């Protein structure tokens, strides 16, 4: 009897993660926008998504007035719901307000919006080429104070990226990835989910 109870408890272990994915849809990523979404979907597909497991929020940005939360932590949390929301994100064009998107993530990562500060492990992943219209140092520092597990991902085939800015966003060069080494990010994220 105890073995059965133990098995049931182990089978229902929770994976408390709050993952915020920030997607650049500005003019500088027009040729790589769909690839950003593919890589973001790959991350979502690797998570156990649910109200008592990984919760996901999605933020889309381009120009300052085009920064918006597409999916909040307090919305229904299932892999299918989140992937549909990701798929619905359209290319916007315009300038790149990375700093405003980072500030939006700070606003989004609150208990009022469905996040679980102090309970779930927070993770932030920013998809961008790093070419913003304003320095991100202050916004990135503020965001990393509440979400220390920040990562940046850029599409780096024939397109230039601003690696210095990406490192500023993520907080360390080891937390910056491109589509060519995305498996390393998947491995790093696996450390957060290995006990799930």
Phi and psi in degrees as GROMACS dihedral restraints (atoms count N, CA, C in turn):
[ dihedral_restraints ]
;  ai    aj    ak    al  type     phi  dphi    fc
    3     4     5     6     1   -65.3    20    10
    4     5     6     7     1   -35.3    20    10
    6     7     8     9     1   -62.7    20    10
    7     8     9    10     1   -39.3    20    10
    9    10    11    12     1   -64.9    20    10
   10    11    12    13     1   -46.0    20    10
   12    13    14    15     1   -60.9    20    10
   13    14    15    16     1   -45.0    20    10
   15    16    17    18     1   -60.7    20    10
   16    17    18    19     1   -42.7    20    10
   18    19    20    21     1   -62.8    20    10
   19    20    21    22     1   -41.6    20    10
   21    22    23    24     1   -63.4    20    10
   22    23    24    25     1   -44.4    20    10
   24    25    26    27     1   -63.1    20    10
   25    26    27    28     1   -45.3    20    10
   27    28    29    30     1   -64.7    20    10
   28    29    30    31     1   -36.6    20    10
   30    31    32    33     1   -68.4    20    10
   31    32    33    34     1   -18.7    20    10
   33    34    35    36     1  -109.4    20    10
   34    35    36    37     1    21.5    20    10
   36    37    38    39     1   -59.7    20    10
   37    38    39    40     1   145.8    20    10
   39    40    41    42     1   -98.5    20    10
   40    41    42    43     1   157.5    20    10
   42    43    44    45     1  -127.4    20    10
   43    44    45    46     1    84.6    20    10
   45    46    47    48     1   -81.2    20    10
   46    47    48    49     1    96.7    20    10
   48    49    50    51     1  -127.6    20    10
   49    50    51    52     1   141.2    20    10
   51    52    53    54     1  -115.1    20    10
   52    53    54    55     1   108.1    20    10
   54    55    56    57     1  -109.8    20    10
   55    56    57    58     1   121.3    20    10
   57    58    59    60     1  -110.7    20    10
   58    59    60    61     1   122.6    20    10
   60    61    62    63     1  -110.6    20    10
   61    62    63    64     1   125.7    20    10
   63    64    65    66     1  -115.2    20    10
   64    65    66    67     1   119.5    20    10
   66    67    68    69     1  -111.7    20    10
   67    68    69    70     1   124.3    20    10
   69    70    71    72     1   -79.9    20    10
   70    71    72    73     1   124.2    20    10
   72    73    74    75     1  -123.6    20    10
   73    74    75    76     1    26.8    20    10
   75    76    77    78     1   -81.6    20    10
   76    77    78    79     1   172.2    20    10
   78    79    80    81     1   -58.2    20    10
   79    80    81    82     1   -31.5    20    10
   81    82    83    84     1   -71.9    20    10
   82    83    84    85     1   -13.8    20    10
   84    85    86    87     1  -113.3    20    10
   85    86    87    88     1    18.3    20    10
   87    88    89    90     1   -52.2    20    10
   88    89    90    91     1   -44.6    20    10
   90    91    92    93     1   -76.5    20    10
   91    92    93    94     1   -13.2    20    10
   93    94    95    96     1  -118.2    20    10
   94    95    96    97     1     1.7    20    10
   96    97    98    99     1   -58.0    20    10
   97    98    99   100     1   -47.4    20    10
   99   100   101   102     1   -63.6    20    10
  100   101   102   103     1   -35.5    20    10
  102   103   104   105     1   -66.9    20    10
  103   104   105   106     1   -37.4    20    10
  105   106   107   108     1   -56.2    20    10
  106   107   108   109     1   -46.9    20    10
  108   109   110   111     1   -65.5    20    10
  109   110   111   112     1   -37.4    20    10
  111   112   113   114     1   -62.3    20    10
  112   113   114   115     1   -44.7    20    10
  114   115   116   117     1   -67.3    20    10
  115   116   117   118     1   -38.7    20    10
  117   118   119   120     1   -63.2    20    10
  118   119   120   121     1   -41.3    20    10
  120   121   122   123     1   -61.8    20    10
  121   122   123   124     1   -38.4    20    10
  123   124   125   126     1   -60.7    20    10
  124   125   126   127     1   -36.1    20    10
  126   127   128   129     1   -68.9    20    10
  127   128   129   130     1   -48.1    20    10
  129   130   131   132     1   -59.6    20    10
  130   131   132   133     1   -40.5    20    10
  132   133   134   135     1   -65.8    20    10
  133   134   135   136     1   -21.3    20    10
  135   136   137   138     1   -88.5    20    10
  136   137   138   139     1    -3.1    20    10
  138   139   140   141     1  -105.2    20    10
  139   140   141   142     1   148.7    20    10
  141   142   143   144     1   -86.0    20    10
  142   143   144   145     1    98.4    20    10
  144   145   146   147     1   -90.3    20    10
  145   146   147   148     1   134.2    20    10
  147   148   149   150     1   172.4    20    10
  148   149   150   151     1   164.1    20    10
  150   151   152   153     1   -58.0    20    10
  151   152   153   154     1   -33.7    20    10
  153   154   155   156     1  -104.7    20    10
  154   155   156   157     1    16.7    20    10
  156   157   158   159     1  -132.0    20    10
  157   158   159   160     1  -129.0    20    10
  159   160   161   162     1   -79.8    20    10
  160   161   162   163     1   125.7    20    10
  162   163   164   165     1  -103.6    20    10
  163   164   165   166     1   144.5    20    10
  165   166   167   168     1  -128.2    20    10
  166   167   168   169     1   137.7    20    10
  168   169   170   171     1  -120.8    20    10
  169   170   171   172     1   145.0    20    10
  171   172   173   174     1  -121.7    20    10
  172   173   174   175     1   131.2    20    10
  174   175   176   177     1  -123.2    20    10
  175   176   177   178     1   134.4    20    10
  177   178   179   180     1  -111.4    20    10
  178   179   180   181     1   142.0    20    10
  180   181   182   183     1  -145.8    20    10
  181   182   183   184     1   154.3    20    10
  183   184   185   186     1  -148.2    20    10
  184   185   186   187     1  -112.7    20    10
  186   187   188   189     1   -69.4    20    10
  187   188   189   190     1   163.6    20    10
  189   190   191   192     1   -51.0    20    10
  190   191   192   193     1   -43.6    20    10
  192   193   194   195     1   -75.5    20    10
  193   194   195   196     1    -7.1    20    10
  195   196   197   198     1  -104.8    20    10
  196   197   198   199     1     8.8    20    10
  198   199   200   201     1   -80.2    20    10
  199   200   201   202     1   125.4    20    10
  201   202   203   204     1  -155.4    20    10
  202   203   204   205     1   151.8    20    10
  204   205   206   207     1   -82.3    20    10
  205   206   207   208     1   123.1    20    10
  207   208   209   210     1   -89.3    20    10
  208   209   210   211     1   -35.0    20    10
  210   211   212   213     1  -146.3    20    10
  211   212   213   214     1   123.8    20    10
  213   214   215   216     1   -95.7    20    10
  214   215   216   217     1   162.3    20    10
  216   217   218   219     1   -60.5    20    10
  217   218   219   220     1   -26.8    20    10
  219   220   221   222     1   -87.7    20    10
  220   221   222   223     1     1.3    20    10
  222   223   224   225     1   -80.2    20    10
  223   224   225   226     1   164.4    20    10
  225   226   227   228     1   -53.6    20    10
  226   227   228   229     1   128.8    20    10
  228   229   230   231     1  -106.8    20    10
  229   230   231   232     1    97.1    20    10
  231   232   233   234     1  -141.3    20    10
  232   233   234   235     1   154.6    20    10
  234   235   236   237     1   -57.5    20    10
  235   236   237   238     1   -43.0    20    10
  237   238   239   240     1   -62.4    20    10
  238   239   240   241     1   -44.7    20    10
  240   241   242   243     1   -60.2    20    10
  241   242   243   244     1   -47.2    20    10
  243   244   245   246     1   -67.8    20    10
  244   245   246   247     1   -40.9    20    10
  246   247   248   249     1   -64.6    20    10
  247   248   249   250     1   -36.9    20    10
  249   250   251   252     1   -63.7    20    10
  250   251   252   253     1   -42.2    20    10
  252   253   254   255     1   -63.6    20    10
  253   254   255   256     1   -41.9    20    10
  255   256   257   258     1   -62.0    20    10
  256   257   258   259     1   -45.0    20    10
  258   259   260   261     1   -62.1    20    10
  259   260   261   262     1   -29.7    20    10
  261   262   263   264     1   -76.2    20    10
  262   263   264   265     1   -11.8    20    10
  264   265   266   267     1   -69.3    20    10
  265   266   267   268     1   125.4    20    10
  267   268   269   270     1  -106.3    20    10
  268   269   270   271     1   157.0    20    10
  270   271   272   273     1   -67.6    20    10
  271   272   273   274     1   136.2    20    10
  273   274   275   276     1  -106.0    20    10
  274   275   276   277     1   -35.7    20    10
  276   277   278   279     1    76.2    20    10
  277   278   279   280     1  -176.5    20    10
  279   280   281   282     1    93.3    20    10
  280   281   282   283     1  -172.6    20    10
  282   283   284   285     1   -74.3    20    10
  283   284   285   286     1   176.8    20    10
  285   286   287   288     1  -117.6    20    10
  286   287   288   289     1   105.5    20    10
  288   289   290   291     1  -101.2    20    10
  289   290   291   292     1    65.9    20    10
  291   292   293   294     1   -57.9    20    10
  292   293   294   295     1   -44.3    20    10
  294   295   296   297     1   -57.7    20    10
  295   296   297   298     1   -40.2    20    10
  297   298   299   300     1   -68.4    20    10
  298   299   300   301     1   -37.5    20    10
  300   301   302   303     1   -64.2    20    10
  301   302   303   304     1   -39.5    20    10
  303   304   305   306     1   -65.2    20    10
  304   305   306   307     1   -39.9    20    10
  306   307   308   309     1   -66.1    20    10
  307   308   309   310     1   -36.4    20    10
  309   310   311   312     1   -62.1    20    10
  310   311   312   313     1   -38.6    20    10
  312   313   314   315     1   -63.1    20    10
  313   314   315   316     1   -37.3    20    10
  315   316   317   318     1   -61.6    20    10
  316   317   318   319     1   -45.2    20    10
  318   319   320   321     1   -62.7    20    10
  319   320   321   322     1   -37.2    20    10
  321   322   323   324     1   -73.7    20    10
  322   323   324   325     1   -31.3    20    10
  324   325   326   327     1   -85.8    20    10
  325   326   327   328     1    69.7    20    10
  327   328   329   330     1  -137.0    20    10
  328   329   330   331     1   156.9    20    10
  330   331   332   333     1   -61.6    20    10
  331   332   333   334     1   -35.0    20    10
  333   334   335   336     1   -59.1    20    10
  334   335   336   337     1   -33.8    20    10
  336   337   338   339     1   -92.3    20    10
  337   338   339   340     1     7.3    20    10
  339   340   341   342     1    97.9    20    10
  340   341   342   343     1    -1.4    20    10
  342   343   344   345     1   -74.9    20    10
  343   344   345   346     1   165.7    20    10
  345   346   347   348     1  -125.6    20    10
  346   347   348   349     1    63.1    20    10
  348   349   350   351     1   -57.2    20    10
  349   350   351   352     1   136.4    20    10
  351   352   353   354     1    82.2    20    10
  352   353   354   355     1    -9.9    20    10
  354   355   356   357     1  -116.7    20    10
  355   356   357   358     1   -49.8    20    10
  357   358   359   360     1  -100.0    20    10
  358   359   360   361     1   153.0    20    10
  360   361   362   363     1   -77.0    20    10
  361   362   363   364     1   121.1    20    10
  363   364   365   366     1   -85.4    20    10
  364   365   366   367     1   138.0    20    10
  366   367   368   369     1  -135.7    20    10
  367   368   369   370     1   135.4    20    10
  369   370   371   372     1  -124.0    20    10
  370   371   372   373     1   135.5    20    10
  372   373   374   375     1  -131.1    20    10
  373   374   375   376     1   120.0    20    10
  375   376   377   378     1  -108.8    20    10
  376   377   378   379     1   122.9    20    10
  378   379   380   381     1  -100.0    20    10
  379   380   381   382     1   113.1    20    10
  381   382   383   384     1  -164.9    20    10
  382   383   384   385     1   163.7    20    10
  384   385   386   387     1   -88.5    20    10
  385   386   387   388     1    -9.1    20    10
  387   388   389   390     1    88.1    20    10
  388   389   390   391     1     1.1    20    10
  390   391   392   393     1   -92.7    20    10
  391   392   393   394     1    87.9    20    10
  393   394   395   396     1   -99.8    20    10
  394   395   396   397     1   166.6    20    10
  396   397   398   399     1   -86.3    20    10
  397   398   399   400     1   -10.5    20    10
  399   400   401   402     1  -143.6    20    10
  400   401   402   403     1   148.2    20    10
  402   403   404   405     1   -58.2    20    10
  403   404   405   406     1   138.7    20    10
  405   406   407   408     1  -101.1    20    10
  406   407   408   409     1     2.4    20    10
  408   409   410   411     1   -51.6    20    10
  409   410   411   412     1   -52.6    20    10
  411   412   413   414     1   -65.4    20    10
  412   413   414   415     1   -48.5    20    10
  414   415   416   417     1   -63.5    20    10
  415   416   417   418     1   -41.1    20    10
  417   418   419   420     1   -65.5    20    10
  418   419   420   421     1   -40.9    20    10
  420   421   422   423     1   -63.5    20    10
  421   422   423   424     1   -43.9    20    10
  423   424   425   426     1   -62.4    20    10
  424   425   426   427     1   -42.3    20    10
  426   427   428   429     1   -67.1    20    10
  427   428   429   430     1   -43.4    20    10
  429   430   431   432     1   -66.0    20    10
  430   431   432   433     1   -20.7    20    10
  432   433   434   435     1   -67.2    20    10
  433   434   435   436     1   -30.0    20    10
  435   436   437   438     1  -106.6    20    10
  436   437   438   439     1   -23.6    20    10
  438   439   440   441     1  -127.4    20    10
  439   440   441   442     1    83.8    20    10
  441   442   443   444     1   -68.9    20    10
  442   443   444   445     1   -21.5    20    10
  444   445   446   447     1   -90.7    20    10
  445   446   447   448     1    72.5    20    10
  447   448   449   450     1  -101.0    20    10
  448   449   450   451     1   141.6    20    10
  450   451   452   453     1  -134.7    20    10
  451   452   453   454     1   151.7    20    10
  453   454   455   456     1  -125.2    20    10
  454   455   456   457     1   139.5    20    10
  456   457   458   459     1  -130.0    20    10
  457   458   459   460     1   131.6    20    10
  459   460   461   462     1  -128.3    20    10
  460   461   462   463     1   152.0    20    10
  462   463   464   465     1   -92.5    20    10
  463   464   465   466     1   121.7    20    10
  465   466   467   468     1  -125.9    20    10
  466   467   468   469     1    27.5    20    10
  468   469   470   471     1   -71.2    20    10
  469   470   471   472     1   -85.3    20    10
  471   472   473   474     1  -102.4    20    10
  472   473   474   475     1     7.8    20    10
  474   475   476   477     1  -111.5    20    10
  475   476   477   478     1   140.6    20    10
  477   478   479   480     1   -72.4    20    10
  478   479   480   481     1   151.1    20    10
  480   481   482   483     1  -132.3    20    10
  481   482   483   484     1   156.0    20    10
  483   484   485   486     1  -100.9    20    10
  484   485   486   487     1    84.7    20    10
  486   487   488   489     1   -60.2    20    10
  487   488   489   490     1   -36.9    20    10
  489   490   491   492     1   -61.4    20    10
  490   491   492   493     1   -44.2    20    10
  492   493   494   495     1   -67.6    20    10
  493   494   495   496     1   -38.5    20    10
  495   496   497   498     1   -62.5    20    10
  496   497   498   499     1   -40.6    20    10
  498   499   500   501     1   -65.8    20    10
  499   500   501   502     1   -36.0    20    10
  501   502   503   504     1   -63.5    20    10
  502   503   504   505     1   -41.5    20    10
  504   505   506   507     1   -65.9    20    10
  505   506   507   508     1   -49.0    20    10
  507   508   509   510     1   -78.0    20    10
  508   509   510   511     1   -25.7    20    10
  510   511   512   513     1    95.0    20    10
  511   512   513   514     1    -9.3    20    10
  513   514   515   516     1  -166.2    20    10
  514   515   516   517     1   147.2    20    10
  516   517   518   519     1   -65.3    20    10
  517   518   519   520     1   -25.6    20    10
  519   520   521   522     1   -70.2    20    10
  520   521   522   523     1   -10.6    20    10
  522   523   524   525     1  -106.5    20    10
  523   524   525   526     1    14.5    20    10
  525   526   527   528     1  -109.5    20    10
  526   527   528   529     1   129.8    20    10
  528   529   530   531     1  -131.6    20    10
  529   530   531   532     1   159.8    20    10
  531   532   533   534     1  -122.7    20    10
  532   533   534   535     1   172.7    20    10
  534   535   536   537     1   -63.1    20    10
  535   536   537   538     1   -21.8    20    10
  537   538   539   540     1   -76.9    20    10
  538   539   540   541     1   -21.9    20    10
  540   541   542   543     1  -123.7    20    10
  541   542   543   544     1    29.7    20    10
  543   544   545   546     1   -61.1    20    10
  544   545   546   547     1   -27.1    20    10
  546   547   548   549     1   -61.3    20    10
  547   548   549   550     1   -29.6    20    10
  549   550   551   552     1   -66.9    20    10
  550   551   552   553     1   -37.5    20    10
  552   553   554   555     1   -66.6    20    10
  553   554   555   556     1   -44.1    20    10
  555   556   557   558     1   -56.5    20    10
  556   557   558   559     1   -41.9    20    10
  558   559   560   561     1   -64.3    20    10
  559   560   561   562     1   -41.4    20    10
  561   562   563   564     1   -64.1    20    10
  562   563   564   565     1   -42.3    20    10
  564   565   566   567     1   -66.5    20    10
  565   566   567   568     1   -29.9    20    10
  567   568   569   570     1   -59.2    20    10
  568   569   570   571     1   -30.6    20    10
  570   571   572   573     1   -62.0    20    10
  571   572   573   574     1   -33.0    20    10
  573   574   575   576     1   -76.1    20    10
  574   575   576   577     1   -23.7    20    10
  576   577   578   579     1  -108.6    20    10
  577   578   579   580     1     0.3    20    10
  579   580   581   582     1   -63.1    20    10
  580   581   582   583     1   -25.9    20    10
  582   583   584   585     1   -92.0    20    10
  583   584   585   586     1     3.1    20    10
